[in-house]
Amino acid sequence: MFYSNEINSIYKFYIDDIGNSTIITSSSTLPTHFTDIQRKLRQWLEQVEQSLLNDKVRFGDLQAIDAKKKIYKDLLDQTLEQEHTMEELNVIAREYYSKLSIDISRRLQEELTNYQDRLYDVKMFLSERLAKYNRADKTLSDFERGIEEVKLWIRNVQPRLNTNETSYTDSRALENQLGRSQVLQHEIREMQTTINRLNKDVVDLTQDADENLGRHLREQMKELNENWSHIISSTKIFSQNIQDALKRNKVLHEEIQELEDWIMDKEHEAPADDGPIFYQDQIRERLEQYQKLQTELNLKENIVRNLVLQGRQDLTGAPELAQSLETLVSNWSNLQKKVDTKVVFYTDIYTLHEELKHLLHQENVWLDTLQNRVFSSSNDGADAEEISEELDTLERFVKTHSKSSHDKIFEISDRLQATKVSLPATNSLINQFRIRWEQLHDDAYKKI
């Protein structure tokens, strides 16, 4: 059925330019295997194309979507198999083009190209449909989960809103209410993102949903939006009730507590014992860490001063807040002193280490010169006077060089070790320097 009767007859007869009919020899005709494959391919194409011709995108529930996905997936797998069949037909056809007339070859090529194009169209159609249903599957699944998530949140938040009738005369109760209100506002902002996504999803889904699903989704979303609006309204009332009850001592208490929390966090950044230092970068890192903390403390200092001034004026009748403020000032001062001490400490260590590196470099340069003088001097071709002068110069070079830098290197090293600064790389350089110093001085004195 791949070809019409007219095309099939062309494969059997060839009309020459003069109009005489000549039967194609058996060696020039296409094999039965080819025509069988060709027929099956055409039948498959016609069947699939007919089934897809009336295919409409209509989403049902998740079960229906999954069933439709399986159909598209199965057809797509069949299409990929038919592409392999198409490749086989092309291979066979290429072997027979030269054995067929020009007209027949041309028609055969056109026919195979037609199949190839139709296969491609079918594949693209199925791929697009499968992708669309996959997206619908995910969107609908996410939508249903989101609906349940919001419903659960609304059920859980309702009791928290019902507490707005509690008396706010007690400052502790007021603090608790304010904390819950702030947490609730944050949760609402997060949940609003989910609501917005659900409203968008329901618009996208109902465009291609069947009547039952579309009606169900719209009803679900309408009910959810109504409940959500009620929650938003209740939350505003809840928050306003708290704000109306909030007094100046509440504001001041928040500022004090905020600073106390900040100090506590910074206390973790400035432990009593930072532990030993093993690498050069640790010195710089710790110095920068405490300098940064010192800067942060300086920036916060005005806030503390303003709180102290305000407290002296307004807290005569609020002993709890007054005590909190005294504790804050004490903790602040202790942290400031600790950080200042650590900045001085690590600045000294950093300076010592930089000085140590400078001295090591300086003394190693001197040792390089000494080494050159010790090993480059030669007696070859020199008279006694020249040799004596050279040795005198070497002796002066050694004896006139102050040992203070040498001693300073080991003094600094000991000081660093005493402050738990033990740098393997630097210690290795110092040991190499010690050995080199002693060896070169020994070589020099032997030379002298």
LUMTINU-239457 format. One record per residue (C-alpha): residue in one letter; x, y, z. Coordinates in steps of 0.2 Angstrom, whole numbers, padded with zeros to 4 digits, always signed. Example, Ala and Ser with C-alpha at 12.3 -4.5 7.8 and 13.67 -1.06 7.14 Angstrom:
<recs>
a+0062-0022+0039s+0068-0005+0036
</recs>
This chain:
<recs>
m+0000+0000+0000f+0015+0012+0001y+0014+0016-0017s-0002+0019-0029n-0005+0006-0043e+0002+0018-0055i+0019+0019-0045n+0019+0001-0043s+0017-0001-0062i+0032+0011-0065y+0043-0001-0055k+0038-0015-0068f+0038-0005-0084y+0049+0008-0092i+0043+0019-0106d+0058+0025-0117d+0059+0041-0126i+0051+0034-0141g+0036+0027-0132n+0040+0009-0133s+0038-0001-0117t+0052-0012-0110i+0050-0024-0095i+0064-0021-0082t+0074-0037-0080s+0073-0045-0063s+0091-0039-0059s+0085-0021-0061t+0069-0022-0050l+0068-0019-0031p+0069-0034-0020t+0053-0040-0011h+0061-0037+0005f+0062-0018+0001t+0044-0017-0005d+0038-0027+0011i+0047-0015+0023q+0041+0000+0012r+0023-0006+0013k+0023-0008+0032l+0031+0009+0034r+0018+0017+0024q+0004+0008+0033w+0011+0013+0050l+0013+0031+0044e-0005+0032+0038q-0012+0024+0054v-0002+0035+0066e-0005+0051+0056q-0024+0047+0055s-0024+0045+0074l-0014+0061+0077l-0024+0071+0065n-0039+0072+0077d-0028+0073+0093k-0032+0087+0105v-0023+0093+0120r-0035+0090+0134f-0029+0087+0152g-0039+0076+0164d-0033+0071+0181l-0015+0065+0185q-0020+0047+0181a-0027+0052+0164i-0012+0063+0160d+0000+0048+0164a-0010+0037+0153k-0009+0049+0139k+0010+0051+0142k+0012+0032+0140i+0003+0033+0123y+0014+0047+0117k+0030+0038+0123d+0025+0022+0115l+0022+0030+0098l+0038+0040+0100d+0048+0024+0103q+0039+0016+0088t+0044+0032+0078l+0062+0030+0082e+0061+0012+0077q+0054+0017+0060e+0068+0029+0058h+0080+0014+0058t+0068+0006+0046m+0069+0022+0035e+0088+0021+0036e+0087+0003+0030l+0076+0008+0015n+0088+0021+0010v+0103+0009+0010i+0094-0003-0001a+0087+0010-0013r+0105+0017-0015e+0110+0000-0021y+0097+0000-0034y+0096+0018-0041s+0109+0014-0054k+0099-0001-0060l+0082+0009-0062s+0078+0021-0075i+0080+0040-0071d+0062+0043-0070i+0059+0028-0058s+0074+0033-0048r+0068+0050-0046r+0051+0045-0041l+0058+0033-0028q+0069+0046-0021e+0054+0058-0019e+0044+0044-0011l+0057+0040+0002t+0060+0058+0005n+0041+0060+0008y+0042+0046+0021q+0057+0054+0029d+0048+0071+0031r+0033+0063+0038l+0042+0053+0050y+0051+0069+0056d+0034+0078+0057v+0027+0064+0068k+0042+0063+0079m+0042+0082+0082f+0023+0081+0085l+0025+0067+0098s+0040+0075+0106e+0030+0091+0108r+0015+0083+0115l+0025+0072+0127a+0034+0087+0133k+0018+0097+0135y+0010+0083+0145n+0026+0081+0156r+0024+0099+0160a+0006+0097+0164d+0010+0082+0175k+0023+0092+0185t+0012+0108+0186l-0003+0099+0191s+0006+0088+0204d+0015+0104+0211f-0002+0113+0211e-0011+0099+0221r+0004+0099+0234g+0004+0118+0235i-0015+0118+0238e-0013+0106+0252e+0002+0115+0259v-0007+0132+0260k-0023+0124+0267l-0012+0116+0281w-0004+0132+0285i-0020+0141+0286r-0027+0128+0298n-0012+0129+0309v-0011+0148+0309q-0029+0151+0314p-0026+0147+0332r-0012+0159+0333l-0023+0173+0327n-0036+0170+0340t-0024+0175+0354n-0026+0193+0350e-0039+0195+0364t-0025+0192+0377s-0022+0206+0388y-0006+0216+0384t-0004+0224+0400d+0010+0212+0405s+0026+0217+0396r+0032+0199+0394a+0016+0194+0386l+0017+0209+0374e+0035+0203+0369n+0028+0186+0366q+0014+0193+0355l+0026+0204+0345g+0038+0190+0342r+0024+0179+0335s+0017+0193+0324q+0034+0196+0316v+0036+0177+0313l+0019+0177+0306q+0022+0191+0294h+0038+0182+0288e+0028+0166+0285i+0014+0176+0275r+0027+0184+0264e+0034+0166+0260m+0016+0159+0258q+0011+0173+0246t+0024+0167+0234t+0016+0150+0234i-0002+0158+0232n+0005+0168+0217r+0012+0153+0209l-0004+0143+0212n-0015+0157+0204k-0003+0157+0189d-0003+0138+0188v-0022+0137+0188v-0023+0149+0173d-0010+0138+0163l-0019+0122+0167t-0036+0127+0163q-0032+0133+0146d-0030+0114+0140a-0039+0105+0154d-0055+0096+0151e-0072+0103+0158n-0072+0093+0174l-0054+0096+0179g-0055+0115+0174r-0070+0117+0185h-0063+0108+0199l-0046+0118+0199r-0055+0135+0198e-0067+0130+0212q-0052+0125+0223m-0042+0141+0219k-0058+0152+0222e-0060+0144+0239l-0041+0145+0243n-0041+0164+0238e-0056+0167+0249n-0048+0159+0264w-0031+0168+0261s-0040+0185+0260h-0048+0181+0277i-0031+0176+0284i-0023+0192+0278s-0037+0203+0285s-0036+0194+0302t-0017+0196+0302k-0018+0214+0299i-0030+0216+0314f-0019+0205+0324s-0003+0215+0320q-0012+0232+0323n-0018+0226+0340i+0000+0223+0345q+0006+0239+0338d-0007+0249+0347a-0002+0241+0364l+0017+0243+0361k+0024+0257+0372r+0041+0265+0372n+0048+0253+0384k+0045+0239+0371v+0054+0249+0358l+0069+0251+0370h+0069+0233+0375e+0070+0228+0357e+0084+0239+0354i+0093+0232+0370q+0089+0214+0365e+0095+0217+0347l+0112+0223+0354e+0113+0209+0367d+0110+0196+0353w+0123+0205+0342i+0136+0205+0356m+0133+0187+0359d+0136+0183+0341k+0152+0193+0341e+0157+0184+0357h+0158+0168+0347e+0169+0177+0335a+0181+0182+0348p+0184+0167+0359a+0196+0168+0374d+0208+0156+0366d+0210+0157+0347g+0222+0142+0347p+0239+0140+0340i+0245+0147+0323f+0254+0136+0311y+0253+0146+0295q+0258+0163+0290d+0241+0167+0283q+0233+0164+0299i+0242+0179+0307r+0235+0191+0294e+0218+0182+0294r+0216+0184+0313l+0222+0202+0313e+0209+0206+0299q+0196+0197+0308y+0198+0207+0324q+0200+0223+0315k+0184+0220+0306l+0176+0216+0322q+0183+0232+0330t+0176+0242+0316e+0159+0235+0318l+0160+0239+0337n+0165+0257+0333l+0150+0258+0321k+0138+0252+0335e+0145+0263+0348n+0134+0278+0345i+0118+0266+0346v+0124+0261+0364r+0128+0279+0369n+0110+0284+0364l+0102+0270+0373v+0112+0274+0389l+0106+0293+0388q+0088+0287+0384g+0089+0275+0398r+0094+0288+0411q+0080+0299+0407d+0066+0286+0404l+0069+0270+0414t+0067+0276+0432g+0050+0267+0433a+0056+0252+0423p+0069+0242+0434e+0069+0227+0423l+0074+0238+0407a+0086+0248+0418q+0095+0232+0423s+0095+0225+0405l+0103+0241+0400e+0117+0240+0414t+0120+0222+0408l+0121+0228+0390v+0134+0241+0394s+0144+0229+0404n+0144+0216+0391w+0148+0229+0377s+0163+0236+0387n+0170+0218+0390l+0169+0214+0372q+0176+0230+0366k+0191+0228+0378k+0193+0210+0372v+0193+0215+0354d+0205+0229+0357t+0217+0218+0366k+0217+0205+0352v+0220+0218+0339v+0235+0224+0348f+0241+0207+0351y+0239+0201+0333t+0246+0218+0327d+0262+0214+0337i+0263+0197+0331y+0261+0202+0313t+0274+0216+0315l+0286+0203+0323h+0283+0191+0309e+0286+0204+0296e+0302+0210+0305l+0308+0192+0306k+0305+0189+0287h+0314+0206+0284l+0329+0201+0295l+0330+0183+0288h+0330+0191+0270q+0343+0204+0275e+0355+0191+0284n+0353+0178+0270v+0358+0192+0257w+0374+0195+0268l+0377+0176+0269d+0376+0175+0250t+0389+0188+0249l+0400+0179+0262q+0398+0163+0253n+0403+0171+0237r+0419+0178+0245v+0423+0162+0254f+0422+0151+0239s+0426+0163+0225s+0443+0168+0231s+0457+0158+0224n+0475+0157+0226d+0479+0153+0208g+0490+0166+0199a+0490+0177+0214d+0505+0182+0224a+0507+0182+0243e+0502+0200+0245e+0486+0199+0235i+0481+0183+0245s+0485+0192+0261e+0475+0207+0256e+0460+0196+0251l+0460+0187+0267d+0461+0203+0277t+0446+0209+0267l+0437+0193+0271e+0441+0194+0289r+0435+0212+0290f+0419+0208+0281v+0415+0194+0294k+0421+0203+0310t+0413+0220+0306h+0396+0212+0303s+0385+0215+0318k+0377+0200+0326s+0363+0210+0332s+0351+0205+0318h+0356+0187+0320d+0352+0187+0338k+0336+0197+0335i+0330+0183+0323f+0331+0170+0337e+0324+0182+0350i+0309+0185+0339s+0307+0167+0335d+0307+0163+0354r+0294+0177+0357l+0283+0170+0343q+0284+0152+0350a+0279+0159+0367t+0263+0166+0360k+0258+0149+0352v+0264+0155+0335s+0274+0140+0328l+0276+0141+0309p+0284+0125+0301a+0289+0135+0286t+0297+0149+0295n+0305+0137+0308s+0313+0128+0294l+0320+0144+0286i+0327+0149+0303n+0335+0132+0305q+0342+0133+0288f+0349+0150+0292r+0357+0144+0308i+0365+0130+0300r+0371+0141+0285w+0377+0154+0297e+0388+0142+0307q+0394+0133+0292l+0399+0149+0282h+0407+0157+0297d+0417+0141+0300d+0422+0140+0282a+0427+0159+0283y+0438+0157+0299k+0446+0141+0291k+0450+0152+0276i+0457+0166+0286
</recs>
